[in-house]
Amino acid sequence: MHDIERLIDTLANALRAALAARAASAPALVGVHTGGVWIAERLRERLDLPGPIGTLDISFYRDDFTRVGMNPQVRPSHLPFDLEGRHVILVDDVLHTGRTTRAALNEIFDYGRPASVLLAVLVDRGGRELPIAADAVGAHVDLAPGENIKLTGPDPLKLTIQKRP
């Protein structure tokens, strides 16, 4: 469908510009499980950011938790750095309704109060239900009704469009 490495390059270039505009040095990179973590790992290389990346599993922060139940693969979140007063790059694979991002922000603020949060997504597919927009995007994709986009990986990373059941 798309050349993933080219999308990650586009995303990295957009992040460089956004970080420069904020004069944000030494940002903390935080990926949302699982696809966001895979992309964050590649962005760390392209942006030449030192140190580890943080990982978030937002399962307990979802607003549809009572309707859809627990994700069978809940992982612990791991933020191996202090977020207080730090610029954070929050990375996810696909931005759709904005609910995953809202949940991730809630969890981030449980760890501290960052100076700022930049949202970086590989694909923005539209369809927002919340007033959330990405600061850096690899690609904007229009999908037909009933279609979904999924990132699989980690090696190789692959985007596929699927019909919803």
C-alpha positions as CSV (number, residue, x, y, z in Angstrom):
1,M,0.0,0.0,0.0
2,H,2.5,2.6,1.2
3,D,6.3,2.6,1.5
4,I,6.5,2.6,5.3
5,E,10.1,3.8,5.4
6,R,9.2,6.8,3.3
7,L,6.3,7.6,5.5
8,I,8.6,7.4,8.6
9,D,11.0,9.7,6.8
10,T,8.2,12.2,6.1
11,L,7.1,11.9,9.8
12,A,10.7,12.5,11.0
13,N,11.1,15.6,8.9
14,A,7.8,17.0,10.1
15,L,8.9,16.3,13.7
16,R,12.2,18.1,13.2
17,A,10.3,21.2,12.1
18,A,7.8,21.0,15.0
19,L,10.6,20.5,17.5
20,A,12.5,23.4,16.1
21,A,9.4,25.7,16.3
22,R,9.1,24.9,20.0
23,A,12.8,25.0,20.6
24,A,12.4,21.6,22.2
25,S,15.7,20.0,22.9
26,A,16.2,16.4,24.2
27,P,12.5,15.4,23.8
28,A,11.2,12.2,25.4
29,L,9.9,9.7,22.8
30,V,6.8,7.7,24.0
31,G,5.1,5.1,21.8
32,V,1.6,3.7,22.2
33,H,1.6,-0.1,22.2
34,T,2.1,-1.7,19.8
35,G,2.4,0.1,16.5
36,G,3.4,3.4,18.1
37,V,6.3,1.7,19.8
38,W,7.6,0.2,16.5
39,I,7.4,3.6,14.9
40,A,9.0,5.4,17.9
41,E,12.0,3.0,17.6
42,R,12.5,4.0,14.0
43,L,12.0,7.7,14.7
44,R,14.6,7.5,17.5
45,E,17.2,6.4,14.9
46,R,16.2,9.0,12.3
47,L,16.1,11.8,14.8
48,D,19.3,10.6,16.5
49,L,17.6,10.9,19.9
50,P,19.7,9.4,22.8
51,G,18.3,7.2,25.5
52,P,15.4,4.8,25.7
53,I,11.9,5.3,24.4
54,G,8.9,5.1,26.7
55,T,6.0,2.8,26.1
56,L,2.3,3.2,27.0
57,D,-0.4,0.6,27.1
58,I,-3.6,2.6,27.4
59,S,-6.0,-0.3,28.0
60,F,-7.0,0.9,31.5
61,Y,-7.5,4.5,30.2
62,R,-9.9,3.7,27.4
63,D,-13.3,5.3,27.6
64,D,-14.9,2.2,26.0
65,F,-13.3,-0.2,28.5
66,T,-16.7,-1.2,30.0
67,R,-18.1,-1.9,26.5
68,V,-15.3,-3.8,24.8
69,G,-13.6,-5.4,27.8
70,M,-10.0,-5.9,28.5
71,N,-7.5,-6.2,25.7
72,P,-6.2,-9.8,26.1
73,Q,-2.6,-8.6,25.7
74,V,-2.3,-5.9,28.3
75,R,1.3,-4.8,28.7
76,P,2.8,-2.6,31.4
77,S,3.6,0.9,30.5
78,H,7.2,1.9,30.9
79,L,8.5,5.4,31.1
80,P,12.2,5.2,32.0
81,F,12.6,9.0,32.4
82,D,11.0,11.9,34.3
83,L,8.3,13.7,32.3
84,E,8.1,16.7,34.5
85,G,8.8,19.8,32.5
86,R,10.1,17.8,29.5
87,H,9.0,18.0,25.9
88,V,7.3,14.7,24.9
89,I,6.7,13.2,21.4
90,L,3.7,10.9,21.6
91,V,3.8,8.4,18.7
92,D,1.0,6.2,17.4
93,D,0.5,4.3,14.2
94,V,-3.0,5.4,13.1
95,L,-5.1,8.5,14.2
96,H,-8.8,8.0,13.7
97,T,-11.3,9.0,16.3
98,G,-8.8,10.6,18.7
99,R,-9.8,8.4,21.7
100,T,-6.5,6.5,21.9
101,T,-4.7,9.8,22.0
102,R,-7.0,11.1,24.7
103,A,-6.3,8.0,26.8
104,A,-2.5,8.2,26.2
105,L,-2.5,11.9,27.3
106,N,-4.4,10.9,30.5
107,E,-1.8,8.3,31.3
108,I,1.1,10.6,30.5
109,F,-0.2,13.2,32.9
110,D,-0.4,10.6,35.6
111,Y,3.4,10.4,35.3
112,G,4.0,14.1,35.5
113,R,3.4,17.5,33.8
114,P,5.4,17.7,30.5
115,A,6.4,21.1,29.1
116,S,4.6,20.1,25.9
117,V,3.3,17.1,24.0
118,L,3.7,16.7,20.2
119,L,1.5,14.0,18.6
120,A,3.2,12.1,15.8
121,V,1.2,9.6,13.7
122,L,2.2,7.4,10.8
123,V,-1.3,7.7,9.2
124,D,-4.1,10.1,9.8
125,R,-7.3,8.5,8.5
126,G,-9.7,11.2,9.6
127,G,-13.0,10.5,11.3
128,R,-12.3,12.4,14.5
129,E,-14.8,12.2,17.4
130,L,-12.6,14.4,19.7
131,P,-10.8,17.7,19.0
132,I,-7.4,16.1,18.5
133,A,-4.9,16.8,15.7
134,A,-1.5,15.4,15.0
135,D,1.5,17.8,14.9
136,A,3.4,15.5,12.5
137,V,1.9,13.0,10.0
138,G,3.5,10.5,7.7
139,A,0.4,10.3,5.4
140,H,-3.3,11.3,5.3
141,V,-5.4,8.4,4.0
142,D,-9.1,8.4,2.9
143,L,-10.8,5.2,3.5
144,A,-14.2,4.0,2.2
145,P,-17.0,3.3,4.7
146,G,-16.4,-0.1,6.4
147,E,-12.6,0.0,5.8
148,N,-9.9,0.0,8.5
149,I,-6.2,0.4,8.3
150,K,-3.8,-1.7,10.3
151,L,-0.1,-1.7,10.9
152,T,1.6,-5.1,11.4
153,G,5.2,-5.7,12.3
154,P,7.7,-5.1,13.7
155,D,9.9,-6.6,10.9
156,P,8.8,-5.8,8.4
157,L,6.3,-3.0,9.1
158,K,3.4,-3.3,6.8
159,L,0.2,-1.2,6.4
160,T,-2.9,-3.0,5.1
161,I,-6.5,-1.9,4.5
162,Q,-9.1,-4.3,5.7
163,K,-12.9,-4.5,5.5
164,R,-14.5,-4.3,8.9
165,P,-16.4,-7.5,9.9
